[in-house]
Amino acid sequence: MRVNKHLRIFGGLLLIVSMLSLLAVNYSSVPEWATNVNYQIFGTFPESNLRADEKINFIPANADFHGDTIEILVELTAPTGMATFQQMKMMPTLQTYGTVKNRFSSLVNVVVMEVDESQVNSIAQNKQVKSIYTNEPVFKLTSSQPTIRFLRPGECTPAQIDKMWTQNYSGKKVAVAVCDSGINHPAVNDRVVFTWSFDGNVNRPPDGNHGTACAGVIASNDISHPGIAPDVVLLDIHAFHWQGGAVTSSGEDILGGWEAIYQWKIAHPDYIVIASNSWGVPQAGNLYDEATKQLKQQGIICVCAAGNEDSTIGRNQNILSPGSSKYVLCVGAVDDSMMPASFTSVGPAWNGELKPDVCAFGVTIDTTNVGGGWMEFSGTSAATPYVAGCIALLAEAHPDWSVEQFYSAVKSTTMDLGRSGWDPYYGYGFIQVYNAHMNIETEFLPDNSAINYGFMMLAIVGVGFLLAPRQARLHA
Ligand SMILES: [Ca+2]
């Protein structure tokens, strides 16, 4: 009897708990920190046990930590759902070290600060500080001399763009964010529905021609210079500007631009959003991996250049961040003969990821020049909007797909080039968008290592032995 009574009490408790959990589901829009008793009542946050010097990433080599003012990104320990709460709690402490300039909480938990270099180590010693990055203008555009070529006759055939056009796919209900140096050209301007600028001035003229060149590859509606997906809308994310004789961007500019894309997607849930990123930085640490993870979770497809670092760093592991992130599609460049472009960065990435993912044309492509007229564009900068445009066609055809479905569809349906299967120059191969649309998978060998190949041959021989006697009996 006592056992039964305990069972009844236990059953009752189970019922109450399950009803409470149903209520919790109904209130799932409440931020994570607000429903987490531990954070709300005790105000404790995750702590980092790394040494101060292990937390400091990407500070310029010439920083002597004495006397000069430096801008840093201070990443805090709590996940983004609790970022605002932790930042509020930390603000008085951080302000004793310097000036808080900006903060981010949608994609990453980051406070932008201006401090004396001598303070960096002290800030890093705080257990609620996860990492510190420089906010110097370190991101660079991946073609120093913009030269993108438009689709000459026959050029849209290898990527099967013309097959998609035949089926009337042109990027409708798809938004492509060109995260670059600004857009201005009569062949694309009427598709720009949103502008964000790093300096808050949405009327800022483009800084150089790079952003306009990327936008033309995606969306030009000029009959003699067609873009790939002329019915997309464009988000002009102006994160790059002239600094010290080069068009570069800081971490703050990048995060600001990406947050603008993130917010636009939340406000326009009926659009598929693709972020086209023709730029990068070597080994930016994990901050941009975290940011791209959040973009992906929000349903934003991120296409990123592999980089043009082949000759400058070495032949391997010179894929730039954020192309190195597993949450993005990383694009290498090939020439008209389907050979790797001389400049294209070679995988795998510094963090071990198998990058690039795919390749596309990226040598001397005609495109829109800033303000009007035409120009030639080369670089993984050119190959990236090429792939973004192709995915825009695919996205119109499959508005219900998840980001992962787009990534895996594109990777599994390529034209395999070079070594069989994934290789460090072509990734999984040249994008074939119609095959991705129709799910016509490439027949890769599972791996190009001799061991796996050997096992596969053994398996084939084994199956042959199994089948052979039966066939013999059938014929007998
Ligand atoms: Ca290959």
Boltz pocket constraint, residues with backbone or C-beta under 6 A from the ligand:
constraints:
  - pocket:
      binder: B
      contacts: [[A, 416], [A, 417], [A, 418], [A, 419], [A, 420], [A, 421], [A, 422], [A, 423], [A, 426], [A, 427], [A, 428], [A, 429]]
      max_distance: 6.0
